[in-house]
Structures are given as structure tokens and as C-alpha cells.
Amino acid sequence: MRTRLLLVLLSAVLVAACQSDAPQPPPEGPTYEVRGRYVSSAFEGQAVILDHEPIPGVMEAMRMSFRVHDPDAWEALPEGAPIVFTLIDAEVGYVVLRPQALPDTTTLDLP
């Protein structure tokens, strides 16, 4: 009986571990395509600091930190790179995803 209980518990732990590694869908909420400059990673890769252009009807251009949906998507970007990204106004706050580098010659409307 103990062996069966141990096997059931071990199976539950393994299933939970496998599910936590599965990619999570992005949060839901209004989305905006935004251009800006990647400043740096923050909070052990769980956030980024960005200078971003104005987002009409949402906020002015500024430097701020945002939660990231997929930390790995930001690793290849060099600090200072001009980028375009998706901003989601989610229930948990603003979340950024899908960063794409823009040409170094891109002119941004930053303060």
C-alpha cells in the first residue's frame, strides 16, 4: 500500500513539473505595437527596462520597467538596441512580448 501511495505522489509531482515547463499563453488584454529602445534586463530576467515612444491614449514616452512574457526572447538583444514590441495591458499590469530588433539607423520619438 505504501509503495502505491509513493508512486501516485511521485507521478503527481512529475506531471506538475512537466506542466510548469510548458509555454504559457500570453495574458489577455488590449494590445499595442510599440517602438522603443532596450535599456537592460531587470529582476533576474523577469522584467526589462525600456525607453518607449508615446502610446496614444495610454501614456507618454518614458523609461519604465515592464514584466516580460518570455524572458528568453530578450536575451539576444544588445542593450541600446532600437526595437518594436507588443505591449499587453493585462490584469496583472503591463506585459511585453515579441521583441524584434529594428535597424540601428531607426529614429525614435523618445524624450
C-alpha positions in Angstrom: 0.0 0.0 0.0 2.8 2.5 0.9 4.5 1.7 -2.4 1.4 2.5 -4.4 0.9 5.8 -2.5 4.5 6.7 -3.1 4.1 6.0 -6.8 1.0 8.1 -7.0 2.6 11.0 -5.2 5.7 10.8 -7.4 3.6 10.7 -10.6 1.7 13.8 -9.4 5.0 15.7 -8.8 6.3 14.7 -12.2 3.2 15.7 -14.0 3.2 19.1 -12.2 6.9 19.6 -13.1 6.2 18.9 -16.8 3.3 21.2 -16.9 5.2 24.1 -15.4 7.8 23.9 -18.2 5.1 24.1 -20.9 4.9 27.5 -22.6 2.1 29.6 -21.1 -0.2 31.6 -23.4 0.3 35.4 -23.2 -2.1 37.3 -20.8 -5.2 38.8 -22.3 -6.0 42.5 -22.6 -5.7 45.4 -25.0 -2.5 45.2 -27.1 -0.3 47.8 -28.6 2.6 47.7 -31.0 5.3 50.0 -29.6 8.7 51.1 -30.7 11.5 51.9 -28.3 15.0 51.2 -27.1 16.0 48.2 -25.0 17.9 49.5 -21.9 18.5 46.4 -19.9 17.2 43.3 -18.2 15.8 43.5 -14.6 14.7 41.3 -11.8 16.7 38.3 -13.0 15.3 38.4 -16.5 11.6 38.6 -15.4 11.4 42.3 -16.5 13.1 44.7 -18.9 13.7 48.4 -18.7 12.7 50.2 -21.9 12.6 53.7 -23.3 9.4 53.8 -25.4 7.7 56.1 -27.7 4.3 57.6 -26.8 1.4 55.2 -26.9 -1.6 57.3 -28.0 -4.4 57.3 -25.4 -2.3 55.2 -23.0 0.9 57.0 -21.9 3.6 59.4 -22.9 7.0 58.4 -24.0 9.2 57.5 -21.0 11.6 55.0 -19.5 10.0 52.3 -17.4 10.2 48.6 -16.5 7.8 46.0 -17.8 7.2 42.4 -17.0 8.2 40.0 -19.8 6.1 37.1 -21.1 9.1 35.1 -22.3 12.5 36.0 -20.8 14.4 34.0 -23.5 13.0 36.3 -26.2 15.1 39.2 -24.8 18.4 37.5 -24.4 19.7 38.1 -27.9 19.0 41.9 -27.9 22.0 44.1 -27.2 21.5 46.9 -24.7 20.6 50.1 -26.5 19.0 48.3 -29.5 16.0 50.0 -31.1 13.1 47.6 -31.0 9.5 47.1 -31.7 7.4 45.0 -29.2 3.9 44.1 -28.2 2.6 45.6 -25.0 -0.4 44.0 -23.3 -2.4 45.9 -20.8 -3.2 42.8 -18.7 -4.9 42.3 -15.4 -1.5 41.8 -13.7 -0.2 45.1 -15.3 1.7 45.8 -18.5 3.4 42.8 -20.0 5.7 42.9 -23.1 6.4 40.2 -25.6 7.7 39.6 -29.1 10.6 42.0 -29.2 12.1 42.5 -32.6 15.3 44.5 -33.3 15.0 47.4 -35.7 17.8 48.8 -37.8 20.4 50.8 -35.8 19.6 53.8 -38.0 15.9 53.9 -36.8 14.9 57.3 -35.5 12.7 57.0 -32.4 10.5 59.7 -30.8 11.9 59.5 -27.3 12.3 62.2 -24.6 
